[in-house]
Each structure stands twice: as structure tokens, then as C-alpha cells.
Amino acid sequence: MDGLPHLRGSLDIVDCQSLERISHLPALREKLVLSNCQSLERISHLPALRELWIQGECPLLKNVEKLDSLKRLTVDSWQMNFLPEGLLRLLQDRQLHQDDDFTLALHSENDILFSKCVMGGQYWPVIQNIPRVEAQGYRRDLNLRYTKEPYHYETSYR
């Protein structure tokens, strides 16, 4: 999906199993919600987008770029064991913007994903450079709250 230059506000795409890319939506400003887009490989050139919400799994997502105004990334997945390569790269790129307003929100019930995000986990080198991280399990017995400045770290994960 690309080339809808006048689309503004928010856009929800649900159960679009054959969608492989979303790009070139320069006027989309508020929120893009992607639910169960299993074939999605690329999200790019959404320069005004402020919030990206990914629900379900997007295991093929390898390229997420040119989201220069992004302030919040929410990943909401019951079963996800890992963050797709494209999301990790996006989080690493956000470090270059030195954007103190950026927030990563994770909603998952998966101990494996939580273990990768906490201090000492596989994703911690990326997580520790994000200004704010909010991670919560659906049952609310898993959580992670982190703020880079001023430093604050707490988790219920053991």
C-alpha cells in the first residue's frame, strides 16, 4: 500500500494477510494500527506519523524506516517471542534522533520476550537507550518500567 498522499489522521489495517508493505503516506499524522498482517515486510516513508501500533505478529517485518516524527511504538502481541528485525533497527535508529519524547510500549504475556527486554537480556543494549519503556503482561503480573533520564528501572520479571 503506497501512494495515498492525502490520507490524514489515523489508519487501521486489520487481518490483511497479503499486505507486504506500507509506504509513502506523507500526510498520515496520528496513528497507524496494523493487526495480524503476517506478510508485512516493510513500513517506510511516513514522515508525519506520531504513533505506530502493531498487534499480533509480523514475523517478516525487516524494514521500518523514514518515520521521522514517531513518538510512540506499541507492540501488542500475545505470543511474540522476539521483536522483528525491522523494529529493532527502528529502535536503534531512534537513538540517533536523541528524542526525549519517544516511548516503547510492549504488551505481551510471553516470558521469553520479557526476558530479552530486561536488564542483562538480549535486547537490553537497545532498550537502555530508549527514553521511556513500558512493558506489561496481559495478566499484569509481568511488567517493566524504564526511564533513561532521570534514571528509573523496575520490573516484576524474575
C-alpha positions as a LaTeX table, in Angstrom:
\begin{tabular}{lrrr}
\hline
Residue & $x$ (\AA) & $y$ (\AA) & $z$ (\AA) \\
\hline
Met1 & 0.00 & 0.00 & 0.00 \\
Asp2 & 1.52 & 3.24 & $-1.05$ \\
Gly3 & 0.75 & 6.45 & $-2.81$ \\
Leu4 & $-2.21$ & 7.82 & $-0.85$ \\
Pro5 & $-0.68$ & 11.28 & $-0.33$ \\
His6 & $-3.75$ & 12.96 & 1.17 \\
Leu7 & $-4.62$ & 10.35 & 3.80 \\
Arg8 & $-4.59$ & 12.12 & 7.19 \\
Gly9 & $-5.39$ & 11.27 & 10.78 \\
Ser10 & $-5.35$ & 7.58 & 11.68 \\
Leu11 & $-5.45$ & 4.35 & 9.73 \\
Asp12 & $-6.29$ & 0.83 & 10.98 \\
Ile13 & $-5.42$ & $-2.19$ & 8.84 \\
Val14 & $-6.80$ & $-5.47$ & 10.18 \\
Asp15 & $-6.25$ & $-9.06$ & 9.01 \\
Cys16 & $-4.68$ & $-8.09$ & 5.72 \\
Gln17 & $-2.68$ & $-11.28$ & 5.23 \\
Ser18 & $-1.27$ & $-10.40$ & 1.79 \\
Leu19 & $-0.10$ & $-6.87$ & 2.63 \\
Glu20 & 3.68 & $-6.72$ & 2.17 \\
Arg21 & 4.42 & $-3.01$ & 2.52 \\
Ile22 & 3.07 & 0.30 & 3.66 \\
Ser23 & 4.89 & 3.34 & 2.33 \\
His24 & 4.68 & 6.88 & 1.03 \\
Leu25 & 1.84 & 8.21 & 3.15 \\
Pro26 & 3.28 & 11.67 & 3.83 \\
Ala27 & 0.14 & 13.17 & 5.39 \\
Leu28 & $-0.71$ & 10.32 & 7.80 \\
Arg29 & $-0.13$ & 12.01 & 11.14 \\
Glu30 & $-1.74$ & 10.45 & 14.17 \\
Lys31 & $-1.70$ & 6.68 & 14.34 \\
Leu32 & $-1.19$ & 3.61 & 12.20 \\
Val33 & $-2.57$ & 0.36 & 13.66 \\
Leu34 & $-1.57$ & $-2.89$ & 12.00 \\
Ser35 & $-3.35$ & $-6.03$ & 13.23 \\
Asn36 & $-2.37$ & $-9.50$ & 12.08 \\
Cys37 & $-0.50$ & $-8.54$ & 8.93 \\
Gln38 & 1.54 & $-11.75$ & 8.67 \\
Ser39 & 3.17 & $-10.93$ & 5.31 \\
Leu40 & 4.18 & $-7.36$ & 6.14 \\
Glu41 & 7.85 & $-6.80$ & 5.32 \\
Arg42 & 8.21 & $-3.01$ & 5.08 \\
Ile43 & 6.89 & 0.17 & 6.67 \\
Ser44 & 8.53 & 3.29 & 5.27 \\
His45 & 8.24 & 6.93 & 4.29 \\
Leu46 & 5.61 & 8.01 & 6.81 \\
Pro47 & 7.36 & 11.24 & 7.84 \\
Ala48 & 4.48 & 12.77 & 9.86 \\
Leu49 & 3.33 & 9.62 & 11.71 \\
Arg50 & 3.42 & 10.01 & 15.50 \\
Glu51 & 2.29 & 6.55 & 16.68 \\
Leu52 & 2.74 & 3.05 & 15.28 \\
Trp53 & 0.77 & 0.23 & 16.91 \\
Ile54 & 1.48 & $-3.37$ & 15.88 \\
Gln55 & $-0.95$ & $-6.03$ & 17.09 \\
Gly56 & $-0.43$ & $-9.73$ & 16.59 \\
Glu57 & 2.66 & $-10.97$ & 14.86 \\
Cys58 & 4.61 & $-9.55$ & 11.93 \\
Pro59 & 7.45 & $-12.06$ & 11.72 \\
Leu60 & 8.64 & $-10.92$ & 8.28 \\
Leu61 & 8.96 & $-7.23$ & 9.16 \\
Lys62 & 12.53 & $-6.39$ & 8.14 \\
Asn63 & 12.41 & $-2.71$ & 7.13 \\
Val64 & 10.90 & 0.07 & 9.20 \\
Glu65 & 12.34 & 3.42 & 8.20 \\
Lys66 & 11.71 & 7.09 & 7.48 \\
Leu67 & 9.28 & 7.54 & 10.40 \\
Asp68 & 10.90 & 10.79 & 11.46 \\
Ser69 & 8.07 & 12.11 & 13.68 \\
Leu70 & 7.40 & 8.86 & 15.54 \\
Lys71 & 6.86 & 9.39 & 19.27 \\
Arg72 & 5.41 & 6.04 & 20.31 \\
Leu73 & 5.80 & 2.45 & 19.18 \\
Thr74 & 3.39 & $-0.06$ & 20.72 \\
Val75 & 3.83 & $-3.78$ & 20.16 \\
Asp76 & 0.82 & $-5.78$ & 21.36 \\
Ser77 & 1.21 & $-9.50$ & 20.87 \\
Trp78 & 0.09 & $-12.41$ & 22.96 \\
Gln79 & 2.62 & $-14.92$ & 21.62 \\
Met80 & 5.54 & $-12.94$ & 20.19 \\
Asn81 & 8.90 & $-14.40$ & 21.29 \\
Phe82 & 11.05 & $-11.76$ & 19.61 \\
Leu83 & 10.96 & $-8.26$ & 18.19 \\
Pro84 & 11.11 & $-8.39$ & 14.40 \\
Glu85 & 14.38 & $-7.23$ & 12.85 \\
Gly86 & 12.79 & $-4.10$ & 11.41 \\
Leu87 & 11.51 & $-2.94$ & 14.81 \\
Leu88 & 14.89 & $-3.48$ & 16.44 \\
Arg89 & 16.54 & $-1.46$ & 13.70 \\
Leu90 & 13.93 & 1.29 & 14.14 \\
Leu91 & 14.67 & 1.44 & 17.86 \\
Gln92 & 18.39 & 1.66 & 17.17 \\
Asp93 & 17.79 & 4.46 & 14.64 \\
Arg94 & 15.70 & 6.40 & 17.18 \\
Gln95 & 18.85 & 6.72 & 19.30 \\
Leu96 & 20.35 & 8.90 & 16.57 \\
His97 & 17.43 & 11.34 & 16.85 \\
Gln98 & 18.12 & 11.85 & 20.57 \\
Asp99 & 14.38 & 12.24 & 21.00 \\
Asp100 & 13.47 & 12.52 & 24.70 \\
Asp101 & 9.76 & 12.11 & 23.90 \\
Phe102 & 9.94 & 8.63 & 22.38 \\
Thr103 & 8.20 & 5.72 & 24.16 \\
Leu104 & 8.27 & 1.99 & 23.52 \\
Ala105 & 5.23 & 0.12 & 24.88 \\
Leu106 & 5.14 & $-3.68$ & 24.91 \\
His107 & 2.06 & $-5.71$ & 25.79 \\
Ser108 & 2.77 & $-9.41$ & 25.95 \\
Glu109 & 2.26 & $-12.46$ & 28.10 \\
Asn110 & 5.41 & $-14.08$ & 26.83 \\
Asp111 & 8.19 & $-14.66$ & 29.36 \\
Ile112 & 10.69 & $-15.11$ & 26.52 \\
Leu113 & 10.10 & $-11.61$ & 25.14 \\
Phe114 & 10.22 & $-10.09$ & 28.63 \\
Ser115 & 13.50 & $-11.90$ & 29.39 \\
Lys116 & 15.06 & $-10.31$ & 26.30 \\
Cys117 & 13.98 & $-6.79$ & 27.31 \\
Val118 & 15.04 & $-6.65$ & 30.96 \\
Met119 & 18.47 & $-5.56$ & 32.16 \\
Gly120 & 21.02 & $-8.15$ & 31.02 \\
Gly121 & 18.70 & $-9.52$ & 28.31 \\
Gln122 & 19.44 & $-9.78$ & 24.60 \\
Tyr123 & 17.64 & $-6.51$ & 23.75 \\
Trp124 & 18.87 & $-4.51$ & 26.76 \\
Pro125 & 21.67 & $-2.77$ & 24.79 \\
Val126 & 18.90 & $-1.26$ & 22.61 \\
Ile127 & 16.29 & $-0.83$ & 25.37 \\
Gln128 & 18.62 & 1.12 & 27.66 \\
Asn129 & 18.94 & 3.90 & 25.07 \\
Ile130 & 15.18 & 4.43 & 24.67 \\
Pro131 & 13.88 & 7.38 & 26.70 \\
Arg132 & 10.83 & 5.51 & 28.08 \\
Val133 & 9.82 & 1.86 & 28.07 \\
Glu134 & 6.54 & 0.46 & 29.39 \\
Ala135 & 6.09 & $-3.30$ & 29.19 \\
Gln136 & 3.13 & $-5.12$ & 30.65 \\
Gly137 & 1.76 & $-8.63$ & 30.62 \\
Tyr138 & $-1.92$ & $-9.15$ & 29.97 \\
Arg139 & $-2.34$ & $-10.71$ & 33.41 \\
Arg140 & $-0.50$ & $-7.70$ & 34.88 \\
Asp141 & 1.95 & $-9.89$ & 36.81 \\
Leu142 & 4.72 & $-9.07$ & 34.33 \\
Asn143 & 5.92 & $-5.51$ & 33.99 \\
Leu144 & 8.91 & $-3.41$ & 33.14 \\
Arg145 & 9.14 & 0.34 & 33.57 \\
Tyr146 & 12.25 & 2.16 & 32.49 \\
Thr147 & 13.13 & 5.81 & 32.08 \\
Lys148 & 16.53 & 6.84 & 30.80 \\
Glu149 & 16.52 & 10.40 & 32.21 \\
Pro150 & 16.05 & 10.63 & 35.13 \\
Tyr151 & 17.06 & 7.01 & 35.51 \\
His152 & 14.38 & 4.66 & 36.80 \\
Tyr153 & 14.18 & 0.89 & 36.37 \\
Glu154 & 11.73 & $-1.57$ & 37.85 \\
Thr155 & 10.46 & $-4.96$ & 36.80 \\
Ser156 & 8.50 & $-7.86$ & 38.22 \\
Tyr157 & 10.26 & $-10.29$ & 35.89 \\
Arg158 & 12.43 & $-12.84$ & 37.71 \\
\hline
\end{tabular}
